[in-house]
């Protein structure tokens, strides 16, 4: 077969502390079993100031056979803005774009595996394979789901591969650490960009998946292993900045969607903010939660005024009966248990025939 052209978008931002994995990620792109004239690497540096951009650039200069574009931005535009710049810079003949995190390693056959499935399923807009946790056989992501509280759930997370997934399944969205997108469908549904710039991060691949389902374009996860991922190295694990982004963007998303629990989401975030102020949990955290709530409401209103509206019920959505809502605010283990029970009950329905 004649393999279609693919643009691989790879972001960098102040990655000197994880440079060995960053270079391993780039090396995995160089070593792909895919015709070298049929794919390109687009590196977007989000205004790094720690010398990592120079190290990445030096590494790439020694890989003359790789088709590449290197773009250095003057400031950090985040996951959303950086990938949007990369998407705009793609080869206009590229049929697909692949997003690859700089802490993710794509396996040699990974790109072929994804493209081959996509070529045989024209209505699939977003596609991922199984991504393992770096250095283990544990699943980092086998696809992702959103529930009615706009919480996200990762299929197979921390289960050992192989797990129950043996056939392709419909998912709400594919994980942006290593995901393939059909350019034609993105252009028709979203326009000449992938993400909402203002979300910055922690409100990107899930929103894109929901928007694509609104346009009747499917997101699918296949049971083949394609990559590994050292999760959490970009923003850090539960930093105040990541808490701010995730809470702000969830509030904003509730305003532009029709989930029946949007008022519960807003009430819960308000309670979190008030409780955080009263308890003074972590230095700076009360201010972060209050700011996230205020900024989320303002962002949601702004996006709604621009015409953004997402019907979440057009996507595979984890339904939560009202009687179970309270448990979803008590402990993470309750949420995980509910999701795994939901998957067990709905896996046959989600399976792609």
N, C-alpha and C positions, 0 to 999 in steps of 0.2 A: 504494500500500500504506500501511497505518497503521504507522508506524515504532515499534518497541518502545522503552520507556524505558531509558535508559542512565545509570549513575552513573560519572563519571570521577573517579578517585582520584589526587590529585597531592600529593606530599610535598615539604616544604621543611625544610632544616636549614642554618643559617649559610651562606647562598648569596650573600652580598654581593659576593664576589670574581667571581662569574659572573652578576651581576644582569642584564646585557643579554640573555643567553640565557634566563634564568629568565623574564623579562618577555615575551620572544618566544614561549616555550612557552605561557604563559598567553594571549597574544594569539591563538595558533593555536587554542586551545579556543574562544575567543570567536568566531572566524571560521569555525567548522565549518559546512559545508553539511549541516545536520541540523536538523529542526524545533526551535526554541528551547524549546518546552514539553515536549520529549521527552528532554531530557538535562539533567543537573545536574553542577556541578563541586564536588567535595568537597576542600577544601584542608586538609591536616593538617600543622601546623607542629610539628616535633619538638623544641620547646624552644629555638629559636634565641635567641642572645644578641648577635648582630652587627648588629641593626637590619633584617635582611632581611625578617622577618615584617611589620614596619610598612610597608616598601616594597611588599610583596606585597598587604597589606590595602588600602593607599591605591590601588593600581592597580585592584583589584577593585571598590572603591567607585565608581569612574568607569565601571563597566560594568553599569549598572542592569538591562539586559534579560537578563543571564545569571543563571540560577538557580544559587545557590551556597550552600554551607555552609563556614564557616571554623572550624576547630578548632585551638586552641593547647594543646599538651601541656606539662606542667611539666618534662618531661625527655625526653631522646632515647631513643625506643623502637626506633630502627633502621628499616630497610626493612620488616622483618616486622611489628613491633609497630605502626608508623605506618599501614601499609596495612590491618592488621586493624582498627584504630580506624575508618578510613575505610569499610571494608566493613560494619561494624556500623552506621554512620551513614547508609548508603545509603537512598534512597527504597525502601520495601518493595514498590513496584510495579515497580521496575527489573528487567528481565529479564536484563540484562547489566551487568557492571562492566568498565570499561576502566582499566587501570593506565597512567599516563603519567609518565615521569620528568620532573623539573623541568629537565633538560638535553636533553629531546627535544621535537621540533617535529612535531605531527601535521598532515598536509596536509589541505587543505580537504575533499576527498572521502574522507579516510581512514576516518572512522567509518562512513560509509555503506557503503563497500567491505567492511569487516569484518562489519558487522551483516547485510548482504544475504547474504553467504556463510553465516553462522551460521544465519540464518532458513531456509535451504534444506537445512541438514544438521543435523538435531536431535540426532544422537549426538556432535557435536563439542562438547567442553567448553571447550577452550582454543584460541585462534586468534590468529595474527599474520600480518601481511603482511611485505613486504621493508622493512627499515629501513636507510636509507643513512647513511654516515658524514657528519656535519654539514659542509655546504659542498662536498661532492664527489659523484661518481657511484659511489664505492666502497661495497660492501655492508658494513654494520655487523653485520647479522644477517638471515638468511633462515630462521631456525629453529635449534634446538639439539639436540644429542645427548649422551648419557652413555655411557661405555664401562664395561667390567667392572672397571676400576681406579677408577671413579667420577670420572674426569676428564671435563671438559665440552669439547665441540667445537661451534663455530659454523659453520653451513652458509653457504658463500659469503664468509666473512670476508675482506675486503680484495680480493675480486675485483670487477671493474668490472661494474656493471649495464648491460644484461642479461647474465646468466650462463646456466648450463645449466638452471636451474629454469624450466620453462615450464608446469607443471601443479602443483596442490596436492600436498603430500607429508605423510606422517605424520612427526612429530618426537617426540623424547622429551619435550621441553617447549618452551614458547614464551618468548621473551625478555621479561622484565618491563618493559623500557623503554617498550614500547607493545604491550599485549596485551589481548585481549578474553576475558572469562570468563563462562560461562553460570551465572547465580546458582543455578538449580535444581540443577544437577549438583554445584556446590561444596557446597551445603547437604547434599545426600544423601551425599556422599563424605567431606567434611572436617568439616562442621559450620558454625557461624556465624562462620567466620574463613577466611582464605586460607592463612596460613602458620603454621609453628611459631614461636611468639614467641621462644623461646630462641636460635634461630639468628641473630637480629639482622640479618645481611646475609650475602651470599655463601653462602647455603644456603637459598634461598627458592623461586625459580621452578623450579629443577631438581627439588627435592623435591616441590613441588606437582604437577608434571607426572608424576613417578613414582607419586605417590599416586593421581592421577586415572586413570592407566592400570590401577592395581590394581583400581579400581572399574569398569573396562571403558569408561571415557570417554576419547575420543580427543583428542589434540593435533595440530593441523594448521597448516602454514604455506602461504600462498597466494602466487603469484608477482607480485602487484600491489604497487607501492611505496605505502606509507601514511604514512611518517614519516622524519625524520632524527634523528640522535643524536650529541651531543658526548660520547662515552663517557669514563668515568673521572673526571668532574669532582666527583662526590659524595664519594667516599672518598679520591680522589687515586690516582695511578698507583703501585702496588706499595709503598704505605706499610706500615710494620710492622703497623699495625692491620688492613689488608686481608689481609696474609699470615697473621696470627693467625686471623682469621675463616675464611678459606678452608681453612686446614689443620685447624683445630679442627672445623669442620663436616663436612669430608670424613671425618675419623676417626669422628665421631659417626654419620655416615650409614653407614659401613661396618659398624657394630655393629648397626644396625637393619635391614640388608638381607641378602639371601642371595647376594650376589655370591661367586663361587667363589674370588676373590682377596682376600678381606677380610684374611687373615693376611699376605699380601704387602703390602697397603696399610699395615697397622700396623707391619710390620717396616721398611718404607721410611721412614715418618715417624719412627720411632725412630732409624734411621740418620741421617736429616737432622738431627735434634736433636743427636745426639752429635757429628756432623761439624761442625755449626755452633758448638758449644761449643769444640771443639778448635782450630778455625781462627780463631775470633773474627772472623767475616766482616764484619759491620756492627754498629756500636754498638747494643746492645740486642737484636739479632736472635737470638742464642743463647737468651736468656731467653724470647723470644717463641715460638720453636719448641718449647722444652721445655714451656712453659705450654700451648701449643696442643694438644700430644699428651696431656698429663694432663687438661686440661679437656675435650677431645674424648671421651676414654674415659669420663669421669664423666658427660658429657651423654648419650652414647649409652646408657649403662647406665640412666640416669634415664628416658629416653624409652622404652627397651625395657620397663622396669618398669611404665610407663603403658599398655603394650599396643601400642605402635607397631611395626609390622613391615611391610616393603615388599619385595614380590617384584619385583625389577628386571627379571626376564625376561618379565614381562607387557608391558613397554614396548618400543618399538624401541630396541635396545641394540647398541652397537658391540662385537662379539665380538673378543677378542684371543686367538689361540692361545698356549699356554704358551711355545712356542719364541720368540715375539716379545716377551715381557714385558720382557726386559732392555733392549731398544731404547727402550722407553717411559720409561726412567729416565735415558737418556743425554743427549738433546738435544731441544729443542722441535721442531726441523725434522723429526725422525724421527716424532714424534707427528702432526704436520700432514700429512706425506706418507702415513702409514698411513691417516689418516682420509679424505683425498681419494681414495685408491685404494679404500677401502671404499665411499665414496659412489658412485664411478663403477660399481662392481660391483653395488650394491644399489639404485640410484635407481629402476629400474623396479619393484622390489618395494615400495619405499616410496611410490610414486606412488598418489594417491587416485583410484580409478576413478569 
